[in-house]
């Protein structure tokens, strides 16, 4: 088979595909590496060993990230029951989010430092185990300080997994990584869908208690609402199993590699394209600050909306806890559909185009959600809950892709910077929202998030204008060809690989 030019988009003939399926062992003599990307998935998995390793490694990352989404998606619907266990009001219970975010910040920082100096497989495994075990013990803590400690440890594991995973999937896929990055983040949303559905059957049930009173000689009755005993420790044990199962494969691969003393060829071919012009120190620092602010504000909106939505539905809309849990799950449905669609959209649109469109959708969704909430239009609330989730879906992964392709190379340190900023949004936001909902009105929840949506869009526009003005050589197309020359040797996937 004659090798095709590097800039062609033609696929291999059908008869060659059939030949690959019949005789995979003879293909490497006939198909040059620069043509592997044009093969169908099954054919390429047969003949391209580094691609197959990256694909399997990515699948393991997907499962681990599903566990992360499961853990975070479970907290909001179970918050009322956690408050019941430790007998705390909403303002105090908001510290469960903040202390987790503090652990997340520290975990993201440590993950960024250790990622370039430590074995990545072991880092991912330990992050999963720490997050899973501490999450499983949360509902067994009848002491509020002890529960806060467990949440801190869970956040520590979350930060390590998020930082290591994001940097890892960018490092191993390079230019081919857009669909895989979106798929990785879509798994987070799928975990968020499942978690409220698993949690709902174990929530404490509401009962109406009728009390007889004797007031001034007359017998009267008074009806009050109480909640029965919670069983959410079962759902948290399920969460622990899901999360820890994500770390077991990484630990097994780590042990196997140590025993065999072999390195695995995992790094994707390098792009035959110009990186952005070398940035001055002040511009690089300013762009890092703005990217961190964008990540911080966006994640404050995303995590606060999913974390406090069920509480808002119970306290303001007066919905049952079970219905409110389904509302949270509906948000994650919209979120996951958006991320699943993002797997295909990133093939046709650049990350900056998707970010701009989805940020506009997000503002419109929260305007409509605010109006429907204030006017108590329940059908509108049900409609715009998943629409808000859909609008959030691709923004965070696009921040990483936009940074990698047009601004800065996403190293472990840059990934750590973005994730530390992202988790910092949860340090303050839950305390503000919890205080306003407790002492002013529960509807403050939507007004705070709407304001932050506008701030997020303004920060994006400022970064966009700076990139357009000062960076002269961003990649011109999403379809830039990957070229592997005969003299190019792919580097092994080791702890010191870039």
N, C-alpha and C positions, 0 to 999 in steps of 0.2 A: 504494500500500500504506500503510495507516495505521500510524503508529509505535506500538509497544507500550510499556506502562509499563516503567519502569526496573527494577521489582522482579519482573517476570514471568520464568518459566522456560520459557515455551512456545517451541517451535522454529517457524521459518517453515514455512508450508504447502508441501506437496510441489510444487504447481504453480508456486510462486514460485521454488523451487530449480531447476526445469527452465528457467524463464524466465531465471534468472541464467546457466545453462550456455549458453543460446542467444545471449543478448544481454548479455554482461558489461559493455559500454560504457555501457549505459543504467541500470545498477543504482544508481549513486550518486545518481540523481535519485529513486529509489524506496525505497532502504534507508538509514535513518539510521545514523550511526556507532555509536549505542548498541545497535543490533541486529546488528552485524557478528559479535559473539561467539557468536550463536546459529546462524550459518551452519556448514555442514559445511566441513571443512578445504579441499577443492579450491575450493569456491565462495568462501570467504573469501580465499584466496590470489589469486583473480582480481580481486576488487573492493577489497580493503583493501591499498593500496600499502605503508603503514608496517608492517603485519603481515607482508607478504611479505618486506620487507627484514629484519625481525627474524628471520623464519623462516630465510632463507638465511644470515644472519650466525650464527645458532645452529648450523646444520648445519656451518659451517666451524669453529666452536668445538668441536663434537663430534669432528670428525676430529683436531683438534689435541690434544684431551684423550685420544683413543685412543692417540696417539703417546706421551703422558706415561705412560699405563698400560703401554704396550709397553716403555718404557725401564726403569721400576721393576720390572715383572714379569720382566724378563730377568736382573736382577742376582742374585737368589737361586739359580736353577738353574746359573748360570755361575760362581758364586763359587769352587767347587773348581778350575775351570780357570784362573781369574784368579790364584788362589793358586799354581797350578802355573807360570804364566808368570813370576811375580816371586819364586817360591820363598819364600813366607811361610806361617807357621802361622795357625790360625784366630784367635787372639787379636790378632795384628797385622793380619790381613786385615779384621777388624771395622772398622778405620779407613776402609775403603772406603765403608761406610755413614755413618760419623760425619762424614767430610769432605764427603760429598755433602749431609748435613743442614746443615752449617755454610754451604755455598754456598746451600742452600735458604733458610735464615734470612736471609742477606744479600739474596738475590734477592727474597724476600717483602717485606722492608723497603723495598728500592729500588723494587719494583713498586708498593707502596702510595703512596710519595712521588711517583713519576713518573706514576701513573695519572691523577691530578687535574691534572697540569701538562704532560703530554706527549701526543702523538697516540696514541690507544689501539691503532689498527691497526698502527702501526709498532712499538709496544711488544710486541704479541703476535707479530709476525713475527720481530723480533730475538730474542725469547726462544726461539722454536722453532729458529731457526738455531743459536744458541749451544748449546742442549741437544743438537741433532742432531749437529753436527760434533764436539763434544767426546766424545759417546758413541761415535761411530764410531772414534775414535782410541784408545779405552781398551785394547783387546786388543793393540794394536801397541806398547804401552809396556812394555818389558822392565825398566825401572827403576821400582821401587815409588814413589819420590817423584813421578816424572813421571805415573804412573797416578793418584796422589792428586790431582795438579793437574787432570787431565782430569775426574775425578769432581767436583771442586769446581766447575769451570766448568759441568758438566752440572747440578749442583744449583742453580747461579745461574740458569740458564735455566728450570729447573723452577719455582723460586720466582716468577719474573717471570710465567710463563704461568699458574700457579695463581692468583696474586693478581689479575692482570688479568682472567682468564677468569671467576672467581667474581664479582667486582664487576661485570663487564660484563654477565653474563647476568641478574643481579639488576636492574641499572639499566635494561636495555632491555625487560624483561618486566613488572616490577612485580608486581601481584597475579595476573597470569596465568602467573607463572613457575614455580609448583610442579612441574608435569610436565616442563618444560624443564630445570629445575635437576636433577631426578632423572635425566632422560635424559642430560644432560651428564656426570653422575657415573657413569652406567651405562656410557658409552663408555670411561671409565677402566678399568672391570672387563673389558670386552671386549678391550682391549689387553693386560691381564694374562693373559687366557686364551690368546691367540695367542702371546705371547712365549715361554713355556716350550716350546710345541710346535715353534716355529721354531728354538729354541736346541738342543733335544735331539739332532737328527741331527749336530750339529757338536761335541758334547762328546767329550772324549778317552775312549777305550775302555779297559776294565780287562783286564789279561792276567795269567795265572798263570805265573810264571817258576820253573822247577825248576833249582836249583843243586846241583852235586855237591861234597861236602866230604870231605876226608880227615882224619878225627879219630882219632888214636892208631892209625894204620895201617889203620883200617876205613873203607871208602867209604860215605858216607851222602848222602842227598839232603834238600834243604830247599826248600820251596815258599814263594814270596813274591808279593805282589800289586803290580803296577806299572801305571801309566797311560801310554798312548801319547801321541803328539803331538796337541795340541788344534787344532781348526779353527774356534773360536768367532768369529774375526775376520769370517767370512762372515756369521754371524747379526748381529753388531754393525753391519756395513755395511747389512744390511736394515733394522735399527733406525734407522740414520741417515737412510736414504731415507724411511721412514715419517714420522719426526719432522719432517724438513725440508719434506716435502710439505705439512705442516700450516701452515707459515708462508708459503708461496708465495702463496696466495690473498689473505691479508691485505696482503702487500706490493703485489700487483697493484692491489687496491682503493685502497690508500693513494696509489699513483702516479697512478691514474686520477682520484681526487678532487683531488689537487694540480694536475693538468693542467687539469681542467675548472673548478676553483675553485668547486665546488658542495658544499653540505652536504646530508646525507641525513637525512630525517625518520625517526627510529628509536625515540624514547622512547615507552613505553607510556602509555596514559591513566592519570591519577591516580585513586587509590581515593577513593570517597565514604565514608570511614570515619574514625573518630578514631584517631589514633596513641596509643600509651601516654602516660599522664600524664608531664609533665616530671619527670625524676628529679633528686634532689639530687646534688651532686657526689660525696659520699662513697659513696652507693649506686651511682651509675653506675660509679665506679672499682672498687668491690668486685665488682660484677657482671662488669665487664671482666676482672678477675683470675680470677674463677671460670670464666667462659667460656673464657678462655685455658687454665686448668688442665684443664678438660674436654677441650678440643681437643688439648692436649699428651698427656694420658694415653691418650686413645682412639687417636690416631695412632701413639703408641709401640707399642700393642698391634697395630694393623693392619699397620704397616710391618715390625715385627720378626717377626711371625708369617710373613708372606710371604717376608721376606728370609732367615730362618734355617731355614725348614721343611725345605728340601732337605738342608741340612747336618745337621739333627737326624735326618732319616730315614737318612742315610748313616752317621753316627757312632754313633747310639744303636740304631736299628732294624736296622742293617746291610743296608739296601737298596742296590741298584745305583743309580748316578747317574741313569741313564735313568728308572728307576721313580720315583725321588725327584723328578725334573723333572715327571713326569706328576702326582705328588701335588700339586705346586705349582700346576699347571694346573687340577687338580680344585678346589683352593681358590678359584681365580679364577672357575671355573664357578659355584660356589655364590654367590660375591660378585656376579657379574654377573646371575644370576637374581634375586637379592634386589633389586638396583638397578633391573632392568627391571620387576619387580613394583611397586617404589616409584613408578614413573611413574603407575600407576593408583591405588595406595593413598592417595597424597597428595590425591586428589580427594575421598575419603570420610573421611579421618582428619586431624586436625591434627598438625603436626610433633612436638609434645610427647608426644602419644599414641604415635606411632610410635617415638620415641626410648625411651620407658619400656619398651615391649614388646620392642624389639630388644636393649636392654641386658640385660634379664632372660634372653632367649634366649642372649645371648653368654656370660653367666655359666654357664648350664646346659651350653652347648656345651663350654666349657673345663673344667668339672668332669668331664664325661664323657670328654673327650679326655685329661685328665691320668690318670684311672683306667685307661683303655685303654692308655696309653703305659707306665705303671708295671707293669701286668700283662702287657705285650707281647701284647695282644689286637689283632692286626693288622686284623681285619675291623672292629672298633670304631674304630680309627684312620682307616681309609678312609671310614667313615660320617661321623665327626665333623669331618673336615677340611673338606668342603664345607659342613657345617652351621655351623661356625664362620665361614666366609666369608660365608654367607647372613646370619648374625646381625650381622655388621659392616656390611652393605651400605648401609643408609640413614642410619646415625647421623651421619656427617660432613655430608652435605648438609642434614640436618634441623637441625643446629646453626646453619647459616646461615639457614635459613628461620624457625626459632624466634626467633632474634635479630632478624631483620628484622620479623617480624610482631608480636612481643609485648614486645620489650625495647628494642632500639636500631636505628636505621637503618643498614643495611650500606653504608657509604661505602667508598672505596678504603682509608682508614686503618683502619677496623674490619676489613675483609677482610684487610688486611696483618697486623693484630694477631693474628687467629685463625690465620693461616697461619704466622706467625713462631712462635707457640706450638706449632702442630702439628709444625713441623719441628724445634723444640727437643727434642721427645721422642726424636728420632733422634740427638741429640748425645751423650746419655749411655747410652740403653738398649742399643744394640749393643755398646758397650764392656763394660757390666755382663754382658750375656748371653754375649758371646764369652768373657770372662774365666771366668765360672762354668762354661760348657760345656767350656772347655779344661782348667781346673785342678780342678774339683770333679766334675761329671758332666754329660753332655749333657742329662739329664732336667731340669736346672735351668731349661732353656728354658721348659717348660710351667708350672712353679711360679711363675716371675717373671710370666708373662703372666696367670695366673689371679689373682694378687694385684692386678695393675693393673686387671683387669676390675672387681673389687670397689671399688677406689678411684674408678674412672670412674663407677660407679653412685651411689656416695655423693656425689660432686661434683654430679651431675645432680639428685639429690634436694634438695640444699641450694639450688641455683639455683631449682628449681621452687617451693620453699617461700617464698623471697624474692620471686619474681615474684608469687605468689598473694597475699602479704601487702601488698606495697608498690605494685604497679602496678595501678591501679584500672580502666583502660580498655583492656585488650587487645582485639584484634579478636574479635568474638563468634562468627564463623563463617568457614569456608573459602570460602563462596559469596557473600561480600559483592560487591554489584553494582559494576561499573565504569560510571561515568556520564561521558559526554562531552557537555557543553553546547555550544550553538552558539558561545558566546563563548570556549570553551576552545581554545587554540592549542597544539598539541604542539610541543615544543622540538626543534630539530635535534640530531642526534647528533654532537657536537663534542667536542674535548678538554676543554672546560670544563663540559660538561653534567653534571648530577647524576644 
